[in-house]
Amino acid sequence: MSNATDRAATGVADYADAVARFRLADFDRLFEGSLETGLNVCVECCDRHAAGGGIALEWEGQDGRRASFTFAEMKDQSARVANLLAAQGVKPGDVVAGMLPRTPELLATILGTWRAGAVYQPLFTAFGPKAIEHRLKMSSAKLVVTDNANRAKLDDVAGCPAVAVVTRPGESVRPGDLDFRAETAAASATFAPVPRKADDLFLMMSTSGTTGLPKGVPVPLKALPAFYSYLRDAVDLRPEDKFWNIADPGWAYGLYYAVTGPLLLGHATTFYEGPFTAESTYSIIKRHGITNLAGAPTAYRLLIAAGPEAAAGVKGQLRAVSSAGEPLNPEVIRWFAEHLAAPIHDHYGQTELGMVVNNHHRLRHTVHPGSAGMPMPGFRVAVLDDESRELGPNLPGVLAVDLNNSPLMWFSGYWQQETPAIGGGYYRTGDTVELEPDGSISFVGRADDVITSSGYRIGPFDVESALIEHPAVIEAAVIGKPDPERTEIVKAYVVLAKGIQGNEQLAEDLRQYVKKRLSAHAYPREIEFLEQLPKTPSGKLQRFVLRKRETAPDRDAAA
Ligand SMILES: CC(C)(COP(=O)(O)OP(=O)(O)OC[C@H]1O[C@@H](n2cnc3c(N)ncnc32)[C@H](O)[C@@H]1OP(=O)(O)O)[C@@H](O)C(=O)NCCC(=O)NCCSC(=O)CC(=O)O
């Protein structure tokens, strides 16, 4: 299939019309293969775009080096990786984990895994051994592809599978590890893509809940039409755009929409390997001529904090900006209009769903500042009360997906776990919202204890478990404390072992402990020492009491 058909789909369209005309079968003509009889994700995201000579990846390293990679080059690389995997005994359906920064080798690993018919599992490079071990155990991954900067974290992982290491110049790999560069250079550049079907998996994600460790989210091939739709209808990715999604492919928004989605549309993606700063972000937008940008509100608020002068150099350059991961403040929308002359739209989704409620850039409907938008065509959502009755406008309830009327829905339950969120014909998101009279959705808050910080979903139980492994800690309770920049920050209340005094040095030790053991992004920025934690008579932790304490107006006076 040529890109011409994809291109014909772009251009502004009426929202109601797009909803009325939605047919799942229309996606068949967008793919080379068929979800019913078999397709290969690497073929759809890479091979079928190779003949046109187009660019698949624009990459910029931490040191300012830049390189472009065509679809044809990535096809070649994917075959070499697939041969490496096959030589290691990886079979279709097996899981291959990647713990790499945003490099060309990361993209080759993802595509090569798909080419072999295997399942790619992301491991965020900020994870520590505890987060890694849980995920590798959960997925039974057969191989981890990483670099030397992250290799040592696997030493403490019980039952770690085989490891392939991507070296930088001058580096070597330790005995027993595979040298990714040497192996792929020596491997054949042909590998027949393995066809898979609608219910076969191609990604294994994880997501945090209130209780227990993160759950596995298996993503089947039938998610591809939903990922395609989001890029086309909400992001409005057009052939002439230069697209950059700032999110890291270690998470859903990055993997679904900085990798899978754009490549499915035959569009180049952009990887910047360095850490986020306002300065580097503006300079990449300028240097790469970015016209279509996606990311989390925290990133946008950090751009705003750098001031209007920093934005002046790219004012008028961004045609469409998409925001996901946290609710977007109306102030950010106003600032982007004034200082960047850019429309920024809020989009709502979850790892379990992909993006489902959006202020679409391509589809015409009213956009209210502060609203999450309208359901993407192919999804029907409802607002439910506690008895799963659908509520009318202006009543708070839980946002749910109507499973019988959502042909794009692909999630059918967590990996090898009960999924109480699914039942009675609905998937309940756990987010509290209100339906507006025009059918749009306004976000109210989270219905459980899950923390939203900087666009990351963080499970309090995960952080509490890491804290109590520290010898000084007896008990811990973790909540999200409202924060103007990061939506919430992780705050921990800690009960110390007998005889140990809480002080700033110990608080810093605990922060570093969680950063190293669990993850660099999930550590408690604030720590308070308490004599005891609020609990029910049966001993159940009452995080809501602590949350109330944080939001009480006289909090500072009382402290
Ligand atoms: C907005 C940001 C760019 C801001 O970056 P910052 O660096 O300021 O903050 P951060 O929260 O990322 O990082 C917190 C700390 O972790 C460190 N850190 C971050 N990444 C790291 C890495 N790869 N390796 C080692 N350390 C790392 C930082 O230096 C920082 O340390 P220190 O604090 O010491 O300085 C980023 O938070 C971001 O990209 N957020 C969006 C996340 C996202 O993609 N969300 C959408 C999908 S969520 C999703 O899909 C999941 C779901 O919803 O289920």
The ligand as a MOL file (V3000), in Angstrom:
LIG
                    3D

  0  0  0     0  0            999 V3000
M  V30 BEGIN CTAB
M  V30 COUNTS 54 56 0 0 0
M  V30 BEGIN ATOM
M  V30 1 C 8.0260 16.4150 31.9750 0
M  V30 2 C 9.3810 15.7570 32.0400 0
M  V30 3 C 10.1050 15.9480 30.7350 0
M  V30 4 C 10.1620 16.4100 33.1940 0
M  V30 5 O 11.4320 15.8390 33.3080 0
M  V30 6 P 12.2700 15.9490 34.6490 0
M  V30 7 O 13.6430 15.4250 34.3400 0
M  V30 8 O 12.1370 17.3170 35.2230 0
M  V30 9 O 11.5290 15.0120 35.6760 0
M  V30 10 P 11.2460 13.4370 35.7170 0
M  V30 11 O 10.0160 13.3090 36.5070 0
M  V30 12 O 11.2690 12.8050 34.3920 0
M  V30 13 O 12.4810 12.8600 36.4890 0
M  V30 14 C 12.5390 12.7370 37.8730 0
M  V30 15 C 13.9410 12.3940 38.2430 0
M  V30 16 O 14.3180 11.2110 37.5560 0
M  V30 17 C 15.5100 11.4230 36.8190 0
M  V30 18 N 15.4170 10.6940 35.5700 0
M  V30 19 C 14.4580 10.8420 34.6420 0
M  V30 20 N 14.6750 10.0120 33.6220 0
M  V30 21 C 15.7950 9.3160 33.9240 0
M  V30 22 C 16.5150 8.2990 33.2780 0
M  V30 23 N 16.1350 7.8270 32.1220 0
M  V30 24 N 17.5960 7.7910 33.8870 0
M  V30 25 C 17.9770 8.2560 35.0990 0
M  V30 26 N 17.3420 9.2300 35.7530 0
M  V30 27 C 16.2610 9.7530 35.1800 0
M  V30 28 C 15.5690 12.9160 36.5910 0
M  V30 29 O 16.8740 13.3460 36.4360 0
M  V30 30 C 14.9560 13.4620 37.8540 0
M  V30 31 O 15.8820 13.5460 38.8890 0
M  V30 32 P 15.8650 14.7730 39.9210 0
M  V30 33 O 14.4750 14.8220 40.4890 0
M  V30 34 O 16.8990 14.3830 40.9310 0
M  V30 35 O 16.2090 15.9740 39.1210 0
M  V30 36 C 9.2480 14.2710 32.3210 0
M  V30 37 O 8.7420 14.0990 33.6490 0
M  V30 38 C 8.3550 13.5830 31.3280 0
M  V30 39 O 8.7370 13.3270 30.1930 0
M  V30 40 N 7.1430 13.2900 31.7240 0
M  V30 41 C 6.1500 12.7110 30.8600 0
M  V30 42 C 5.9520 11.2800 31.1520 0
M  V30 43 C 5.0960 10.6840 30.0800 0
M  V30 44 O 5.5950 10.3290 29.0320 0
M  V30 45 N 3.7540 10.6410 30.3250 0
M  V30 46 C 2.7720 10.2200 29.3980 0
M  V30 47 C 2.6330 8.7870 29.4400 0
M  V30 48 S 2.3970 8.1160 30.9530 0
M  V30 49 C 1.8800 6.6460 30.5490 0
M  V30 50 O 1.7520 6.3700 29.4380 0
M  V30 51 C 1.6140 5.7800 31.6800 0
M  V30 52 C 0.1950 5.6980 32.1070 0
M  V30 53 O -0.4770 6.7080 32.0790 0
M  V30 54 O -0.2240 4.6190 32.5170 0
M  V30 END ATOM
M  V30 BEGIN BOND
M  V30 1 1 1 2
M  V30 2 1 2 3
M  V30 3 1 2 4
M  V30 4 1 2 36
M  V30 5 1 4 5
M  V30 6 1 5 6
M  V30 7 2 6 7
M  V30 8 1 6 8
M  V30 9 1 6 9
M  V30 10 1 9 10
M  V30 11 2 10 11
M  V30 12 1 10 12
M  V30 13 1 10 13
M  V30 14 1 13 14
M  V30 15 1 14 15
M  V30 16 1 15 16
M  V30 17 1 15 30
M  V30 18 1 16 17
M  V30 19 1 17 18
M  V30 20 1 17 28
M  V30 21 1 18 19
M  V30 22 1 18 27
M  V30 23 2 19 20
M  V30 24 1 20 21
M  V30 25 1 21 22
M  V30 26 2 21 27
M  V30 27 1 22 23
M  V30 28 2 22 24
M  V30 29 1 24 25
M  V30 30 2 25 26
M  V30 31 1 26 27
M  V30 32 1 28 29
M  V30 33 1 28 30
M  V30 34 1 30 31
M  V30 35 1 31 32
M  V30 36 2 32 33
M  V30 37 1 32 34
M  V30 38 1 32 35
M  V30 39 1 36 37
M  V30 40 1 36 38
M  V30 41 2 38 39
M  V30 42 1 38 40
M  V30 43 1 40 41
M  V30 44 1 41 42
M  V30 45 1 42 43
M  V30 46 2 43 44
M  V30 47 1 43 45
M  V30 48 1 45 46
M  V30 49 1 46 47
M  V30 50 1 47 48
M  V30 51 1 48 49
M  V30 52 2 49 50
M  V30 53 1 49 51
M  V30 54 1 51 52
M  V30 55 2 52 53
M  V30 56 1 52 54
M  V30 END BOND
M  V30 END CTAB
M  END
